[in-house]
Amino acid sequence: MTYTVNCSILLTELPLLERPAAAKAAGFDAVEFWWPFEISVPTDAQVTEFENAIKDAGVQLTGLNFNAGNMPGGDRGLVSWPARSAEFLDNIDVVAGIGERLGCKAFNALYGNRIDGESAEKQDAIGAENLAAAAAGVARIGGTVLLEPVSGAPKYPLLTAEDALKVIARVKAESGATNVKLLADFYHLAVNGDDVESVIQNHAKDFGHIQIADNPGRGAPGTGELPLGEWIARSRELGYDGYIGLEYKEPAETAFAWAIRERAAR
């Protein structure tokens, strides 16, 4: 199984730039990150420091989020946020540059919360335009923009796979972009009440990425009740051949105990 460790939610006991090496030490060769900077256009020195942490650890960066705003404060993306649209557009070249230098091809664009005082129609029109711009920006390096349903954010409008797929279809119809794909986070889909088995059956071959966590608790695989192994296996059978992102909450000392057990059982 080809796993990639999300170093923005795992190994958080360590400074961010030490996490890629910790993932490598734990036996993984790939990592992914939410946007690791506080602003959309960090300094060249900050970007270089981040890239060197990845390269020095000897891991592959498989996924990177566009700037999503203040995530701890409740922000969930800039894509459809009218007042911060320019920030998102400025972020595209930085993201694509990191991707080009590190060989990363998958870039998650969190859609953004509904904003008081802005119509849903206006937000969705801007969202479609910005996703098209992001798709064009990463297309030059063979990249894919990912769009995901999210749970636990009351004002985030994309709750099910169908919600995200409708946006993706709109972007394709309006811009012709074919490199915007669904990020199937099985935890978020399950928590939001989506029919995960049906989503897999109908769309697995077109998934841009898969992420996992168990429920309840968003913990490591095996700590809850979700049939994550079965869902991954079925996705593979139906044509998904990409990485499986480990995006769950677990203390560093036990974060990968389930994977060690899995390897030992083989």
C-alpha positions, -999 to 999 in steps of 0.1 A, spaced: 0 0 0 14 34 -9 7 57 20 16 94 23 18 110 57 -1 143 62 25 162 82 1 191 90 -21 169 112 3 142 122 37 145 141 26 179 153 46 174 185 76 183 163 84 216 145 69 215 111 102 213 92 113 182 113 82 162 104 93 149 70 123 133 85 102 118 113 78 103 86 108 88 69 121 74 101 87 58 107 91 40 74 72 62 49 86 76 17 60 102 10 44 132 27 17 158 21 10 192 37 -16 217 42 -3 252 32 27 255 55 30 293 55 10 320 72 5 341 39 -1 333 3 32 346 -9 60 337 16 96 348 12 119 329 -11 139 320 20 108 304 37 100 285 6 135 272 2 136 262 39 104 241 34 117 225 2 150 216 18 132 199 47 115 176 22 146 169 1 169 164 31 145 139 46 145 119 14 107 118 10 85 126 -19 60 155 -15 28 141 -30 3 167 -21 1 204 -11 -28 226 -2 -33 261 -16 -35 287 12 -68 280 30 -66 310 54 -65 306 92 -76 269 96 -74 269 134 -96 300 134 -122 283 112 -112 293 77 -116 266 51 -102 280 19 -100 312 -2 -114 298 -35 -149 312 -32 -142 341 -7 -147 373 -27 -126 396 -5 -96 372 -6 -98 361 -42 -67 381 -52 -48 363 -24 -58 330 -38 -47 340 -73 -13 352 -60 -9 318 -43 -12 298 -75 23 305 -89 39 298 -55 22 265 -52 30 255 -88 67 265 -82 70 243 -52 53 215 -71 76 219 -100 108 218 -79 97 189 -57 79 168 -83 45 172 -66 14 170 -89 -16 172 -65 -29 204 -50 -59 207 -27 -80 238 -31 -103 241 -1 -135 258 -15 -141 282 14 -170 289 38 -201 308 30 -195 345 38 -221 366 55 -233 393 32 -222 375 0 -247 356 -21 -241 319 -27 -244 326 -65 -216 352 -64 -194 330 -43 -199 300 -66 -192 321 -97 -159 333 -82 -151 298 -70 -155 284 -105 -133 311 -119 -106 306 -93 -106 269 -97 -101 273 -134 -72 297 -128 -56 272 -104 -61 244 -129 -44 264 -156 -16 274 -132 -7 238 -123 -14 223 -158 20 235 -170 36 210 -146 12 182 -152 -6 190 -120 -41 183 -107 -63 206 -85 -82 186 -59 -116 196 -45 -129 180 -13 -161 178 8 -153 187 44 -170 180 77 -170 199 109 -173 233 92 -209 246 95 -205 272 67 -186 250 42 -210 242 14 -194 211 -1 -206 182 21 -210 153 -2 -191 139 -32 -220 151 -54 -216 187 -41 -179 187 -52 -185 169 -85 -211 196 -94 -185 223 -89 -160 203 -109 -185 199 -137 -192 236 -137 -155 244 -139 -150 220 -169 -181 234 -187 -171 270 -183 -133 268 -188 -126 234 -204 -103 224 -175 -100 187 -171 -75 186 -143 -98 194 -114 -107 162 -95 -125 149 -64 -105 144 -33 -123 115 -16 -116 119 21 -135 88 34 -137 103 69 -153 135 59 -177 117 35 -188 92 62 -192 119 89 -214 139 65 -236 109 58 -226 103 22 -229 68 8 -192 61 6 -196 27 -10 -217 42 -38 -192 71 -43 -164 45 -47 -185 24 -71 -194 53 -93 -163 75 -92 -132 56 -79 -115 56 -113 -118 94 -114 -106 101 -78 -78 126 -77 -67 115 -43 -79 95 -13 -74 105 24 -84 84 54 -92 87 91 -114 65 113 -147 76 129 -156 84 156 -128 107 166 -108 112 133 -83 88 147 -59 62 132 -73 33 111 -87 7 134 -96 31 162 -132 35 150 -158 17 129 -152 26 93 -142 -2 69 -113 18 55 -94 -13 43 -124 -25 23 -130 9 8 -94 13 -2 -93 -22 -17 -125 -15 -37 -111 18 -49 -80 0 -62 -101 -27 -79 -121 0 -97 -90 19 -110 -77 42 -84 -39 39 -84 -27 69 -64 -15 75 -29 -36 70 3 -32 101 25 -30 95 62 -49 125 76 -59 116 111 -52 127 147 -30 105 168 0 111 191 33 106 174 43 77 196 13 56 184 6 73 151 17 44 130 12 14 152 -16 1 129 8 2 99 34 -18 118 8 -44 127 -3 -44 90 32 -50 78 38 -77 104 7 -96 93 18 -100 57 
